[in-house]
Structure formats: C-alpha cells, structure tokens
Amino acid sequence: MRNSKIEIAWLNQPGRISMKMASVSDGFQASPPYASVVIVAECEKDDPVCAMTSAAIVRDTFAEGVAYGVEDALNNAFDEVAKKNSENGHDSCSIASIAVLDCEVRVVSTGTCHAFITNGAFQGESISGDSLNIDVRPHRFVLKYGQSVILVTHGLRKLIGSVVASRHISVYNDPLAKCLEEMVAETRIRFRKKGGSIAAVRFGSDSKRITELLKKYGIFIVLFGALVLIALSILCNKREYINGNSGTESPDSTASSEEIVMPLNM
C-alpha cells in the first residue's frame, strides 16, 4: 500500500496594480481526525476586504476543529458569508472552497470562482481536466490517487482543463505550493492589471516523491556512500596497523627485560 498523503496549498498573485487586486486565497491545514480547508474569494467591486472577510469566515470555521459533519460546517460557513456580505452590501462577492478529510472532499464554488479536477498521471498516461459545475450545495466525492481539485478566481479561469495545470500539478517530486507557483507563473497574470488567487488539494504520495528524488539524485547518493565506505575502511586498516605495531616489541627490549641469573661462586 502506498504511503499516501493529502496536500493542500494556496497562492495569491498580485497584478501590475496590486491595489486593484480584489481576490484572496486562504486555508487551514489540520491533522487527522480533523478536516482541512482551502478557499478562494473575490469581489467584483475591487474590494479586497470583502474577499478577505469571506475567506476568513470559512477558514476560522474549520480552524476550530471539524471532525464530523464536514458538509454541515461548510454549508454553515457559506451561509454566514452570505449574511455578512449582505449586511455590508457586498452581494457581488464570489467564493469557492474545498474541505477535505482523509480522501473525501466537499467542494463548493459560486459566482466567478471556479473549481476543476485534474487527474494526475504517471509518465505516459493521459491527463485531463474537467470543470465542476457546482451550486451552493457541496459536491462530495472521494479523491483517487493522483487527483487534484483546484480553485481559481476569474483571472485564472484559463487554467481549467489546461495542459499547463495538468503538467505542473502532477509533478509529485515538487511540493504542491511550488507547483501552484510555477503554474501561475506561466499564465503571466502578474503583468495584467489585476492578479488572481488559486488553491488546491492533491492526493499524492510520499513514496512517489522519494522515488523521484532517488531517480534525480541517485548517482550522487551512491557515490557519496561509496566514498564513506572507503574512508571507513582506510581508518579501520590504519587502526589495526597501529595496534599491531604497538603490541610488537624489539629483540633488544626483550633481551634487556629478561632476568639474568648469575652462577654462585662456591
């Protein structure tokens, strides 16, 4: 059985005019038996405070510790977001979230925030990305090994089902956070007026990552190990040689140390 691992990560990428960025991503990494969560949110009115508040409500809900009733917790958090934004006149705020416990995920996406699945692959396998059409109610499913669920704001929507997303997200020898950075860098969104936000959950494998690292650095590891063994062998031989010499006495020293008995004169 693989030593499997659920990874979560999120990233905010400012554009040319950082003050125009109206989106945010956030999350909370929990340890079993509690659920983890990632969120992206954006406001059409270029109000980053609105987006930050919405994401914080969902994050804090799970930061309290959710081990049971994950779907209810997600629904309650979204209800609170809607209520808060309505009171503040921010009806144009969009939000998407993934709550994950073990390999089971619940996904919600609303407005201009999108969620999509990328089927991770090993070398030679086909990779595809499919958009998840989800209403306010959470969509529940079990992640398979190699699959990822990605959340993007409007500015990064071209990543949905793209080769760029598939290529980077399935590089298991790189941490998920690094994969998101490289993926977003290829979109060149940092050169646009507004930036964008992204978050993801990936069902990867520790053993797969170790295997890839061994393939990449295996020759250096073998050479280093050989050098260590040679050095140890030389040290052991030198120690044996020194001990052997110290235990051997010269003939002169042996003769001088013997007791001489002189004959008695009668």
Helices and strands as residue ranges (DSSP letters): E 4-13, G 18-20, E 23-28, E 36-43, H 48-63, H 70-87, E 93-101, E 104-109, E 114-119, E 129-132, E 139-142, E 147-152, G 154-159, H 163-169, H 176-187, G 189-191, E 196-205, H 206-246, H 251-257
